[in-house]
Amino acid sequence: MELTVYLAGQIHDDWRQQLKNNAKQRDLPIHFVGPQENHERSDDVGEAIMGKQPDNVYRDDAASSVNNFRTQVLLQKSDAVIALFGEQYKQWNTAMDASAAIQLRKPLILVRPESLVHPLKELSNQANITVETIDQALDVLSYIYE
């Protein structure tokens, strides 16, 4: 049985690749999907599809419409979601994706450091499980195959 797991979280470092490599080393049958990781493509996709917008507000709105559509499709097709919160970046998109997963009743693994316990307490309470590292998140997924 192969699972599809949506990886919600910031796109500014290689955490997804680390997680995918660790899953491959463990020989876990998991297909990973997630947000557009090419930041420029994500910002430009609205204009690429709908044409030049009159200003940056409309440009951002057009891009977010396409990105939200993509996220909704991929979240709905996913068996589970891992939402990573780190300390370095603002996590608005991660919070939105985690909340959408909860609304879709998708099993949610929340990954956050101890320093973010307080600001994420309500979201953590709604997740199926909260861990501190991506390796712990993989341990949770590995347990499915035992």
N, C-alpha and C positions, 0 to 999 in steps of 0.2 A: 504494500500500500504506500503510494507516494502522497505526501502532504504538500499543499501549496501554502506558503507562509509569507504574509505581507510584512515587510520590514519598514516600519514607520520611524522617522527620526531625521536628524540633520544630515545634509549631504556634503559636509565640508571636510570629512576625513574618511578613512578607509574601514570603519567599523563593520560595514556590510561585507566587505571582502574578507575580513578576518573571520567573521561568523561563517561565511560560506566555506572558507578553507577548513575551518574546524569541523563543520558538518561533513565535508568530504572526507577528512581524515578519519572520522568516526563511521564512515560509510552509511550515513543516514539518507534514506530516500526522500529528500525534501527539495522541492522546487521553490525558489525564492523570487518574489516580485516586490516592487516598491515604487516610490515616487521617481520621477525623472531625475536622474543624478547629474545630468549636464545642466548646470545652473543657467547658462546662457540660453540653451534650448528651452528650458522651462519658462524663462522670462520672455522669450521671443515668440513662443508658439501661437499666441493669440493673433498677433499681426501676421504671422506666416500663413495662417489659415483664413483670417477674416480681413486682411489688408491693413494698411496704415491707419492708426487710430489718431484722433485729434490731439490728444495729450497723454501724459503718463498715467493719469487716473484711469482713462479708458483703456490704455495699453495694459495696465495691471489687471483691470477687470476682465478683459478679453482673455488674457493668459490664465487667470485663475479659473475662469469658466471651463477651459479645456483641461487644465490640470485637475480640477475637481471632478470632471467627468471621468478622466482616466483613473483617478484614485477610487471613485465609487465602483467602477467596473472591477478593478483589481481586488478591492476589499471584498466585494460580494462573491468573487470566485475563490477567495482564500478560505482555507480551513482554520487558520489561526493567524494571530497578529502578534508581532513583537514590536513594542514601542520603546525606543531608547531615548532617555533624557540624560543629557550630559550637563556639565557645569559651564562649558565655554560659550555656547550659542543660545540665543533665544529659541524657545521651543514651541512657538505658536502652531506650526503645522503638525508637529508631533501630538500636541494636545488635541487638535482637531481630529486627526486620524484615529487616535485612541478612543475619543468620544464616539466617533462614527462606528468603530468596531463594537463598542458597547451597545450602541443603538441597534446594530445589525445582529446582535447576540453572537458575535464571533468570539471564540476563546482568546483572551488577551493576556499576554505576558508583559508586564511593565518592568523596564530596567531603569533603575535610577540609583545614584550614589546616596549614601547615608545623609549627606548634606542637603538633599532635596526631599527628605521625608516630610517635613512640614508643608512646603508649598504644593506638594503632590498628594497630600493625604486623602482628599476626596476621590481623586482619580484612582489612586492606589486601592482604595476601598472597593471600587467598582471593578477593578481588574480581577481576573481569575487568580493570578499570583503575581507578586512583586518580588524581584530579585535585584541584586546589585551589579551583576556582570553579565556579559553576553554568553560566557561559558555556562553560567548557571541557567540561563534561558535555554541553551542547547541541552543541558541536563534534563530540563523539564520535557523538552520534545523527545529526547532519547528514551525517556521512561515510557512513552507511548508504544515503543517497539519491543519492550521487554515481554 
